[in-house]
Amino acid sequence: ITSIIATPHHLNGQYNNKPNVVNQAVDLLHAELRKRNIRLEIRPGQEIRVHDNLIADLYAGTCCTLAGSRYMLLELPFGHIPSQFPGILQELKLAGIIPIIAHPERNRPIQNNPDLLVEYLGQGALCQITAQSVMGLFGRKVQKWCFHFCKENGFHFISSDAHNMVDRSFLM
């Protein structure tokens, strides 16, 4: 691994990591890595919880893309899909942003109706599953769902979704 995109949670009800804060943290980490002669590139990003004002926040500069690219990592709430989500996907597409749906395998409505994810992919979204899901750490049901959807070529990325080095570490 030579490059990592830091994607702290943003607007998920607990964390609010604005781009300037993420950029400052990445700069501090780069300085420490250089001091220790560790050759690892950290790039800034966010895992943005889908919310009503996401498009307005994008234009206001309080949401950012992954490493300054045209890709944006979106997190759906685990228990539902916001009614405005299809419209948000359309607005992002018009803005030249490609949404990546983070860990859809852990969203209950998508678990119960995979055609929802197929619909979002048809709107131009990409899909990122979590290594812990593939390895079974979120339960057998989620793992089986991942294997099934992988066979259907439904995923584009597998992320570490590492949160720390103890109970949510890198697995693959």
MDTraj code that builds the backbone (N, CA, C; nanometers):
import mdtraj as md
import numpy as np

residues = "ILE THR SER ILE ILE ALA THR PRO HIS HIS LEU ASN GLY GLN TYR ASN ASN LYS PRO ASN VAL VAL ASN GLN ALA VAL ASP LEU LEU HIS ALA GLU LEU ARG LYS ARG ASN ILE ARG LEU GLU ILE ARG PRO GLY GLN GLU ILE ARG VAL HIS ASP ASN LEU ILE ALA ASP LEU TYR ALA GLY THR CYS CYS THR LEU ALA GLY SER ARG TYR MET LEU LEU GLU LEU PRO PHE GLY HIS ILE PRO SER GLN PHE PRO GLY ILE LEU GLN GLU LEU LYS LEU ALA GLY ILE ILE PRO ILE ILE ALA HIS PRO GLU ARG ASN ARG PRO ILE GLN ASN ASN PRO ASP LEU LEU VAL GLU TYR LEU GLY GLN GLY ALA LEU CYS GLN ILE THR ALA GLN SER VAL MET GLY LEU PHE GLY ARG LYS VAL GLN LYS TRP CYS PHE HIS PHE CYS LYS GLU ASN GLY PHE HIS PHE ILE SER SER ASP ALA HIS ASN MET VAL ASP ARG SER PHE LEU MET".split()
xyz = np.array([
    [0.0865, -0.1179, 0.0000],
    [0.0000, 0.0000, 0.0000],
    [0.0899, 0.1224, 0.0000],
    [0.0734, 0.2056, -0.1002],
    [0.1557, 0.3255, -0.1114],
    [0.0744, 0.4534, -0.0993],
    [-0.0573, 0.4406, -0.1080],
    [-0.1430, 0.5584, -0.1031],
    [-0.2750, 0.5223, -0.0373],
    [-0.3217, 0.6118, 0.0495],
    [-0.4480, 0.5924, 0.1217],
    [-0.5281, 0.7215, 0.1112],
    [-0.6579, 0.7079, 0.0889],
    [-0.7460, 0.8240, 0.0975],
    [-0.8129, 0.8189, 0.2342],
    [-0.7868, 0.9204, 0.3139],
    [-0.8507, 0.9311, 0.4448],
    [-0.9941, 0.9783, 0.4227],
    [-1.0889, 0.9011, 0.4713],
    [-1.2297, 0.9352, 0.4510],
    [-1.3034, 0.9369, 0.5848],
    [-1.2748, 1.0364, 0.6684],
    [-1.3474, 1.0429, 0.7948],
    [-1.4958, 1.0673, 0.7695],
    [-1.5762, 1.0164, 0.8616],
    [-1.7205, 1.0378, 0.8518],
    [-1.7511, 1.1866, 0.8551],
    [-1.8501, 1.2261, 0.7763],
    [-1.8926, 1.3657, 0.7722],
    [-2.0450, 1.3709, 0.7757],
    [-2.0971, 1.4421, 0.8727],
    [-2.2406, 1.4672, 0.8891],
    [-2.3213, 1.3399, 0.9121],
    [-2.2636, 1.2463, 0.9862],
    [-2.3343, 1.1216, 1.0144],
    [-2.4090, 1.1260, 1.1483],
    [-2.4223, 1.2430, 1.2052],
    [-2.4899, 1.2572, 1.3331],
    [-2.3937, 1.2603, 1.4501],
    [-2.2719, 1.2131, 1.4289],
    [-2.1701, 1.2144, 1.5333],
    [-2.0491, 1.2979, 1.4936],
    [-2.0107, 1.2917, 1.3660],
    [-1.8902, 1.3600, 1.3210],
    [-1.9225, 1.4633, 1.2139],
    [-1.8491, 1.5737, 1.2199],
    [-1.8595, 1.6803, 1.1209],
    [-1.7170, 1.7192, 1.0843],
    [-1.6623, 1.6543, 0.9826],
    [-1.5234, 1.6754, 0.9415],
    [-1.5203, 1.7563, 0.8131],
    [-1.5155, 1.8869, 0.8272],
    [-1.5147, 1.9755, 0.7114],
    [-1.3827, 1.9626, 0.6361],
    [-1.3844, 1.9946, 0.5052],
    [-1.2639, 1.9776, 0.4234],
    [-1.1391, 2.0444, 0.4801],
    [-1.1506, 2.1641, 0.5341],
    [-1.0305, 2.2315, 0.5865],
    [-0.9709, 2.1549, 0.7045],
    [-1.0541, 2.0957, 0.7869],
    [-1.0071, 2.0176, 0.9012],
    [-0.9383, 1.8894, 0.8523],
    [-0.9993, 1.8241, 0.7533],
    [-0.9407, 1.7022, 0.6970],
    [-0.8061, 1.7347, 0.6327],
    [-0.8004, 1.8430, 0.5554],
    [-0.6747, 1.8823, 0.4902],
    [-0.5646, 1.9104, 0.5922],
    [-0.5984, 1.9794, 0.7024],
    [-0.4997, 2.0075, 0.8065],
    [-0.4488, 1.8787, 0.8699],
    [-0.5397, 1.7862, 0.8973],
    [-0.4993, 1.6591, 0.9576],
    [-0.4094, 1.5791, 0.8630],
    [-0.4430, 1.5787, 0.7348],
    [-0.3613, 1.5081, 0.6363],
    [-0.2226, 1.5713, 0.6284],
    [-0.2151, 1.7047, 0.6294],
    [-0.0851, 1.7726, 0.6263],
    [-0.0004, 1.7368, 0.7483],
    [-0.0614, 1.7331, 0.8671],
    [0.0114, 1.6952, 0.9886],
    [0.0622, 1.5511, 0.9801],
    [-0.0213, 1.4638, 0.9293],
    [0.0186, 1.3243, 0.9159],
    [0.1319, 1.3098, 0.8150],
    [0.1243, 1.3828, 0.7031],
    [0.2339, 1.3788, 0.6058],
    [0.3655, 1.4230, 0.6685],
    [0.3613, 1.5287, 0.7484],
    [0.4829, 1.5776, 0.8135],
    [0.5412, 1.4705, 0.9049],
    [0.4569, 1.4025, 0.9806],
    [0.5038, 1.2966, 1.0702],
    [0.5589, 1.1783, 0.9912],
    [0.4931, 1.1419, 0.8831],
    [0.5421, 1.0321, 0.8000],
    [0.6796, 1.0648, 0.7418],
    [0.6984, 1.1883, 0.6962],
    [0.8280, 1.2293, 0.6411],
    [0.9361, 1.2248, 0.7492],
    [0.9030, 1.2715, 0.8701],
    [1.0002, 1.2673, 0.9806],
    [1.0470, 1.1248, 1.0071],
    [0.9569, 1.0301, 0.9928],
    [0.9891, 0.8897, 1.0213],
    [1.0353, 0.8143, 0.8962],
    [1.0492, 0.8870, 0.7864],
    [1.0936, 0.8289, 0.6597],
    [1.0012, 0.7154, 0.6134],
    [0.8721, 0.7354, 0.6312],
    [0.7714, 0.6389, 0.5867],
    [0.7133, 0.6896, 0.4554],
    [0.7275, 0.6082, 0.3536],
    [0.6799, 0.6477, 0.2204],
    [0.5368, 0.6015, 0.2004],
    [0.4465, 0.6832, 0.2447],
    [0.3035, 0.6566, 0.2318],
    [0.2350, 0.7884, 0.2017],
    [0.1559, 0.7883, 0.0984],
    [0.0825, 0.9094, 0.0620],
    [-0.0588, 0.9014, 0.1191],
    [-0.0976, 1.0048, 0.1906],
    [-0.2332, 1.0161, 0.2441],
    [-0.3013, 1.1288, 0.1684],
    [-0.4182, 1.1014, 0.1149],
    [-0.4941, 1.2017, 0.0417],
    [-0.6237, 1.2296, 0.1170],
    [-0.6751, 1.3530, 0.1087],
    [-0.7962, 1.3868, 0.1824],
    [-0.9245, 1.3457, 0.1114],
    [-1.0245, 1.3167, 0.1910],
    [-1.1584, 1.2854, 0.1417],
    [-1.2561, 1.2875, 0.2573],
    [-1.3750, 1.2444, 0.2325],
    [-1.4786, 1.2328, 0.3354],
    [-1.5686, 1.1150, 0.2989],
    [-1.6286, 1.0542, 0.3989],
    [-1.7398, 0.9617, 0.3792],
    [-1.8626, 1.0389, 0.4228],
    [-1.9365, 1.0892, 0.3264],
    [-2.0438, 1.1857, 0.3520],
    [-2.1771, 1.1138, 0.3673],
    [-2.2406, 1.1342, 0.4803],
    [-2.3745, 1.0794, 0.5012],
    [-2.4709, 1.1542, 0.4099],
    [-2.5517, 1.0797, 0.3372],
    [-2.6510, 1.1408, 0.2484],
    [-2.7503, 1.2188, 0.3336],
    [-2.7683, 1.3459, 0.2973],
    [-2.8593, 1.4330, 0.3711],
    [-2.9248, 1.5313, 0.2744],
    [-3.0295, 1.5968, 0.3201],
    [-3.1104, 1.6850, 0.2350],
    [-3.0295, 1.7947, 0.1675],
    [-2.9312, 1.8499, 0.2352],
    [-2.8581, 1.9656, 0.1834],
    [-2.7240, 1.9291, 0.1205],
    [-2.7073, 1.8047, 0.0808],
    [-2.5785, 1.7600, 0.0294],
    [-2.5335, 1.8422, -0.0917],
    [-2.6212, 1.8687, -0.1849],
    [-2.5834, 1.9436, -0.3057],
    [-2.5474, 2.0874, -0.2692],
    [-2.6252, 2.1491, -0.1830],
    [-2.5925, 2.2856, -0.1386],
    [-2.4591, 2.2871, -0.0655],
    [-2.4327, 2.1850, 0.0167],
    [-2.3047, 2.1759, 0.0873],
    [-2.1885, 2.1577, -0.0096],
    [-2.2114, 2.0822, -0.1163],
    [-2.1067, 2.0640, -0.2177],
    [-2.0670, 2.2001, -0.2757],
    [-2.1659, 2.2786, -0.3150],
    [-2.1370, 2.4084, -0.3755],
    [-2.0850, 2.5098, -0.2734],
    [-2.1176, 2.4890, -0.1454],
    [-2.0669, 2.5776, -0.0404],
    [-1.9253, 2.5389, 0.0032],
    [-1.8770, 2.4247, -0.0439],
    [-1.7418, 2.3822, -0.0111],
    [-1.7290, 2.3082, 0.1202],
    [-1.8397, 2.2625, 0.1786],
    [-1.8317, 2.1901, 0.3057],
    [-1.8310, 2.0387, 0.2864],
    [-1.8431, 1.9944, 0.1623],
    [-1.8263, 1.8537, 0.1267],
    [-1.7167, 1.8466, 0.0218],
    [-1.6388, 1.7405, 0.0254],
    [-1.5309, 1.7303, -0.0727],
    [-1.5317, 1.5948, -0.1413],
    [-1.4607, 1.5892, -0.2499],
    [-1.4467, 1.4656, -0.3252],
    [-1.3247, 1.3892, -0.2731],
    [-1.3020, 1.2738, -0.3288],
    [-1.1894, 1.1904, -0.2884],
    [-1.0619, 1.2392, -0.3561],
    [-0.9686, 1.2847, -0.2773],
    [-0.8368, 1.3266, -0.3255],
    [-0.8464, 1.4326, -0.4346],
    [-0.9475, 1.5185, -0.4258],
    [-0.9642, 1.6251, -0.5238],
    [-1.0111, 1.5777, -0.6600],
    [-1.0577, 1.4541, -0.6678],
    [-1.1020, 1.3960, -0.7944],
    [-1.2486, 1.4328, -0.8212],
    [-1.3079, 1.3637, -0.9147],
    [-1.4502, 1.3851, -0.9411],
    [-1.5357, 1.2763, -0.8760],
    [-1.4772, 1.1999, -0.7835],
    [-1.5469, 1.0928, -0.7134],
    [-1.5811, 1.1363, -0.5707],
    [-1.7035, 1.1064, -0.5276],
    [-1.7487, 1.1425, -0.3928],
    [-1.8027, 1.0175, -0.3237],
    [-1.7533, 0.9917, -0.2023],
    [-1.7940, 0.8746, -0.1253],
    [-1.9162, 0.9095, -0.0403],
    [-2.0254, 0.8370, -0.0643],
    [-2.1515, 0.8623, 0.0052],
    [-2.1891, 0.7439, 0.0931],
    [-2.2388, 0.7765, 0.2113],
    [-2.2852, 0.6735, 0.3037],
    [-2.4350, 0.6892, 0.3238],
    [-2.5083, 0.5813, 0.2997],
    [-2.6515, 0.5798, 0.3279],
    [-2.6728, 0.5435, 0.4741],
    [-2.7801, 0.5934, 0.5361],
    [-2.8134, 0.5450, 0.6704],
    [-2.8352, 0.3935, 0.6640],
    [-2.8093, 0.3240, 0.7718],
    [-2.8180, 0.1785, 0.7696],
    [-2.9617, 0.1281, 0.7622],
    [-3.0568, 0.2039, 0.8155],
    [-3.1937, 0.1550, 0.8248],
    [-3.2885, 0.1994, 0.7161],
    [-3.2484, 0.2954, 0.6341],
    [-3.3385, 0.3423, 0.5283],
    [-3.2584, 0.4087, 0.4164],
    [-3.3280, 0.4417, 0.3098],
    [-3.2697, 0.5185, 0.1999],
    [-3.3489, 0.6487, 0.1924],
    [-3.2823, 0.7620, 0.2086],
    [-3.3548, 0.8894, 0.2018],
    [-3.4298, 0.9034, 0.0693],
    [-3.5515, 0.9557, 0.0752],
    [-3.6344, 0.9666, -0.0444],
    [-3.5705, 1.0539, -0.1515],
    [-3.4853, 1.1469, -0.1109],
    [-3.4230, 1.2375, -0.2077],
    [-3.2977, 1.1780, -0.2717],
    [-3.2588, 1.0560, -0.2354],
    [-3.1337, 0.9991, -0.2854],
    [-3.1261, 0.9909, -0.4379],
    [-3.2296, 0.9408, -0.5086],
    [-3.2194, 0.9396, -0.6555],
    [-3.1982, 1.0795, -0.7147],
    [-3.2605, 1.1798, -0.6581],
    [-3.2408, 1.3172, -0.7046],
    [-3.1001, 1.3668, -0.6775],
    [-3.0447, 1.3292, -0.5633],
    [-2.9069, 1.3670, -0.5301],
    [-2.8099, 1.3038, -0.6305],
    [-2.8335, 1.1773, -0.6641],
    [-2.7487, 1.1122, -0.7640],
    [-2.7535, 1.1878, -0.8967],
    [-2.8731, 1.2300, -0.9364],
    [-2.8883, 1.3041, -1.0617],
    [-2.8161, 1.4384, -1.0549],
    [-2.8307, 1.5100, -0.9441],
    [-2.7654, 1.6404, -0.9275],
    [-2.6132, 1.6271, -0.9286],
    [-2.5616, 1.5230, -0.8638],
    [-2.4171, 1.5006, -0.8646],
    [-2.3685, 1.4734, -1.0065],
    [-2.4448, 1.3945, -1.0798],
    [-2.4079, 1.3646, -1.2186],
    [-2.4018, 1.4935, -1.3010],
    [-2.5008, 1.5805, -1.2827],
    [-2.5020, 1.7081, -1.3553],
    [-2.3835, 1.7961, -1.3161],
    [-2.3365, 1.7813, -1.1918],
    [-2.2220, 1.8592, -1.1442],
    [-2.0883, 1.7961, -1.1839],
    [-2.0927, 1.6836, -1.2530],
    [-1.9694, 1.6168, -1.2949],
    [-1.9069, 1.5311, -1.1871],
    [-1.9836, 1.4997, -1.0838],
    [-1.9348, 1.4186, -0.9718],
    [-1.9869, 1.2755, -0.9882],
    [-1.8990, 1.1786, -0.9689],
    [-1.9388, 1.0376, -0.9735],
    [-1.9515, 0.9881, -0.8295],
    [-2.0728, 0.9547, -0.7877],
    [-2.0914, 0.9064, -0.6502],
    [-2.0478, 0.7614, -0.6350],
    [-1.9843, 0.7339, -0.5216],
    [-1.9495, 0.5972, -0.4834],
    [-2.0289, 0.5667, -0.3565],
    [-2.1123, 0.4657, -0.3643],
    [-2.1944, 0.4279, -0.2487],
    [-2.1107, 0.3364, -0.1594],
    [-2.0843, 0.3826, -0.0377],
    [-2.0040, 0.3068, 0.0582],
    [-2.0889, 0.1990, 0.1251],
    [-2.0316, 0.0836, 0.1405],
    [-2.0883, -0.0339, 0.2081],
    [-2.2405, -0.0484, 0.1949],
    [-2.2908, -0.0597, 0.0712],
    [-2.4354, -0.0798, 0.0541],
    [-2.4825, -0.2128, 0.1117],
    [-2.3891, -0.3065, 0.1275],
    [-2.4253, -0.4374, 0.1828],
    [-2.4737, -0.4291, 0.3266],
    [-2.4499, -0.3154, 0.3922],
    [-2.4937, -0.2989, 0.5314],
    [-2.6190, -0.2128, 0.5423],
    [-2.6771, -0.1737, 0.4297],
    [-2.8021, -0.0965, 0.4296],
    [-2.9185, -0.1953, 0.4191],
    [-3.0088, -0.1961, 0.5184],
    [-3.1167, -0.2950, 0.5232],
    [-3.2071, -0.2947, 0.4000],
    [-3.2534, -0.1787, 0.3516],
    [-3.3378, -0.1836, 0.2313],
    [-3.2664, -0.2432, 0.1095],
    [-3.1372, -0.2163, 0.0937],
    [-3.0624, -0.2735, -0.0188],
    [-3.0384, -0.4223, 0.0038],
    [-3.0143, -0.4627, 0.1289],
    [-3.0009, -0.6056, 0.1582],
    [-3.1270, -0.6802, 0.1166],
    [-3.2415, -0.6205, 0.1484],
    [-3.3693, -0.6853, 0.1209],
    [-3.4121, -0.6732, -0.0246],
    [-3.3614, -0.5727, -0.0959],
    [-3.4002, -0.5505, -0.2345],
    [-3.2783, -0.5042, -0.3150],
    [-3.1922, -0.5964, -0.3573],
    [-3.0717, -0.5593, -0.4314],
    [-3.0997, -0.4818, -0.5602],
    [-3.2222, -0.4911, -0.6114],
    [-3.2559, -0.4151, -0.7328],
    [-3.2446, -0.2647, -0.7096],
    [-3.2572, -0.2201, -0.5852],
    [-3.2368, -0.0780, -0.5552],
    [-3.0947, -0.0366, -0.5913],
    [-2.9989, -0.1193, -0.5534],
    [-2.8601, -0.0883, -0.5856],
    [-2.8378, -0.0925, -0.7363],
    [-2.8969, -0.1893, -0.8029],
    [-2.8864, -0.1977, -0.9485],
    [-2.9396, -0.0686, -1.0117],
    [-3.0483, -0.0173, -0.9581],
    [-3.1054, 0.1093, -1.0077],
    [-3.0072, 0.2246, -0.9906],
    [-2.9429, 0.2342, -0.8738],
    [-2.8477, 0.3428, -0.8483],
    [-2.7245, 0.3302, -0.9381],
    [-2.6803, 0.2070, -0.9609],
    [-2.5682, 0.1857, -1.0516],
    [-2.6062, 0.2281, -1.1933],
    [-2.7305, 0.2046, -1.2290],
    [-2.7809, 0.2468, -1.3593],
    [-2.7844, 0.3974, -1.3751],
    [-2.7907, 0.4685, -1.2623],
    [-2.7885, 0.6151, -1.2646],
    [-2.6451, 0.6687, -1.2663],
    [-2.5469, 0.5799, -1.2706],
    [-2.4087, 0.6242, -1.2801],
    [-2.3292, 0.6147, -1.1517],
    [-2.3912, 0.5666, -1.0443],
    [-2.3181, 0.5504, -0.9182],
    [-2.2254, 0.4294, -0.9284],
    [-2.1204, 0.4324, -0.8495],
    [-2.0322, 0.3183, -0.8328],
    [-2.0550, 0.2619, -0.6937],
    [-1.9967, 0.1464, -0.6662],
    [-2.0261, 0.0763, -0.5428],
    [-1.8980, 0.0269, -0.4760],
    [-1.8891, 0.0456, -0.3458],
    [-1.7713, 0.0043, -0.2691],
    [-1.8147, -0.0814, -0.1511],
    [-1.7701, -0.2071, -0.1504],
    [-1.7988, -0.2914, -0.0346],
    [-1.6823, -0.2811, 0.0631],
    [-1.7060, -0.3307, 0.1831],
    [-1.6080, -0.3234, 0.2906],
    [-1.5406, -0.4593, 0.3103],
    [-1.4105, -0.4580, 0.3278],
    [-1.3358, -0.5820, 0.3480],
    [-1.3921, -0.6624, 0.4653],
    [-1.4298, -0.5956, 0.5732],
    [-1.4844, -0.6663, 0.6900],
    [-1.6132, -0.7415, 0.6546],
    [-1.6922, -0.6848, 0.5632],
    [-1.8151, -0.7519, 0.5194],
    [-1.7818, -0.8791, 0.4431],
    [-1.6854, -0.8713, 0.3526],
    [-1.6445, -0.9874, 0.2736],
    [-1.5883, -1.0965, 0.3641],
    [-1.5170, -1.0555, 0.4685],
    [-1.4540, -1.1514, 0.5594],
    [-1.5496, -1.2049, 0.6659],
    [-1.6733, -1.1543, 0.6707],
    [-1.7744, -1.2068, 0.7624],
    [-1.7834, -1.1375, 0.8959],
    [-1.7138, -1.0263, 0.9156],
    [-1.7155, -0.9597, 1.0454],
    [-1.8483, -0.8904, 1.0773],
    [-1.9314, -0.8681, 0.9764],
    [-2.0633, -0.8093, 1.0000],
    [-2.1732, -0.9145, 0.9907],
    [-2.1342, -1.0414, 0.9991],
    [-2.2307, -1.1509, 1.0001],
    [-2.2351, -1.2276, 0.8694],
    [-2.2850, -1.3481, 0.8809],
    [-2.2932, -1.4395, 0.7668],
    [-2.3871, -1.3874, 0.6581],
    [-2.4992, -1.3253, 0.6975],
    [-2.5960, -1.2748, 0.6002],
    [-2.5322, -1.1685, 0.5110],
    [-2.4592, -1.0749, 0.5712],
    [-2.3928, -0.9691, 0.4950],
    [-2.2852, -1.0304, 0.4057],
    [-2.2098, -1.1267, 0.4574],
    [-2.1055, -1.1912, 0.3793],
    [-2.1643, -1.2632, 0.2575],
    [-2.2713, -1.3374, 0.2776],
    [-2.3349, -1.4070, 0.1665],
    [-2.3875, -1.3075, 0.0635],
    [-2.4428, -1.1970, 0.1095],
    [-2.4927, -1.0937, 0.0185],
    [-2.3772, -1.0403, -0.0663],
    [-2.2623, -1.0169, -0.0037],
    [-2.1444, -0.9678, -0.0768],
    [-2.1010, -1.0666, -0.1835],
    [-2.0931, -1.1948, -0.1478],
    [-2.0505, -1.2958, -0.2445],
    [-2.1478, -1.3013, -0.3620],
    [-2.2769, -1.2969, -0.3315],
    [-2.3776, -1.3009, -0.4378],
    [-2.3620, -1.1811, -0.5307],
    [-2.3506, -1.0627, -0.4735],
    [-2.3446, -0.9427, -0.5572],
    [-2.2112, -0.9331, -0.6308],
    [-2.1047, -0.9877, -0.5730],
    [-1.9768, -0.9932, -0.6452],
    [-1.9909, -1.0791, -0.7701],
    [-2.0609, -1.1917, -0.7599],
    [-2.0828, -1.2783, -0.8757],
    [-2.1620, -1.2066, -0.9843],
    [-2.2425, -1.1100, -0.9438],
    [-2.3227, -1.0317, -1.0387],
    [-2.2457, -0.9110, -1.0923],
    [-2.1175, -0.9003, -1.0564],
    [-2.0335, -0.7858, -1.0962],
    [-2.0922, -0.6535, -1.0494],
    [-2.1427, -0.6512, -0.9283],
    [-2.2090, -0.5325, -0.8762],
    [-2.1188, -0.4367, -0.8018],
    [-1.9934, -0.4745, -0.7751],
    [-1.9059, -0.3887, -0.6981],
    [-1.7887, -0.3407, -0.7807],
    [-1.7435, -0.2210, -0.7488],
    [-1.6312, -0.1614, -0.8200],
    [-1.5048, -0.1544, -0.7338],
    [-1.5228, -0.1455, -0.6011],
    [-1.4099, -0.1279, -0.5094],
    [-1.4333, -0.2101, -0.3839],
    [-1.3229, -0.2504, -0.3219],
    [-1.3264, -0.3055, -0.1866],
    [-1.2411, -0.2130, -0.1020],
    [-1.2986, -0.1623, 0.0057],
    [-1.2248, -0.0702, 0.0924],
    [-1.1868, -0.1393, 0.2216],
    [-1.0847, -0.0852, 0.2859],
    [-1.0474, -0.1364, 0.4174],
    [-1.1530, -0.0966, 0.5200],
    [-1.2058, 0.0244, 0.5073],
    [-1.2964, 0.0842, 0.6055],
    [-1.2364, 0.0725, 0.7458],
    [-1.1031, 0.0806, 0.7513],
    [-1.0332, 0.0727, 0.8796],
    [-1.0645, 0.1961, 0.9629],
    [-1.0968, 0.1737, 1.0883],
    [-1.1245, 0.2819, 1.1815],
    [-1.0136, 0.2967, 1.2837],
    [-0.9454, 0.1878, 1.3133],
    [-0.8381, 0.1890, 1.4124],
    [-0.7575, 0.0606, 1.3949],
    [-0.6624, 0.0374, 1.4829],
    [-0.5776, -0.0812, 1.4723],
    [-0.6204, -0.1943, 1.5656],
    [-0.7345, -0.1774, 1.6354],
    [-0.7770, -0.2769, 1.7326],
    [-0.8931, -0.3603, 1.6806],
    [-1.0112, -0.2976, 1.6658],
    [-1.1281, -0.3751, 1.6270],
    [-1.1812, -0.3431, 1.4877],
    [-1.1267, -0.2438, 1.4196],
    [-1.1663, -0.2123, 1.2809],
    [-1.0390, -0.1825, 1.2011],
    [-0.9522, -0.2820, 1.1925],
    [-0.8230, -0.2669, 1.1285],
    [-0.8297, -0.3087, 0.9820],
    [-0.7174, -0.2951, 0.9129],
    [-0.7052, -0.3400, 0.7746],
    [-0.7126, -0.4927, 0.7728],
    [-0.7849, -0.5495, 0.6781],
    [-0.7960, -0.6957, 0.6696],
    [-0.7391, -0.7529, 0.5416],
    [-0.7446, -0.6806, 0.4344],
    [-0.7014, -0.7344, 0.3055],
    [-0.5876, -0.6503, 0.2517],
])
top = md.Topology()
chain = top.add_chain()
for i, resn in enumerate(residues, 1):
    res = top.add_residue(resn, chain, resSeq=i)
    for name in ("N", "CA", "C"):
        top.add_atom(name, md.element.get_by_symbol(name[0]), res)
traj = md.Trajectory(xyz[None], top)
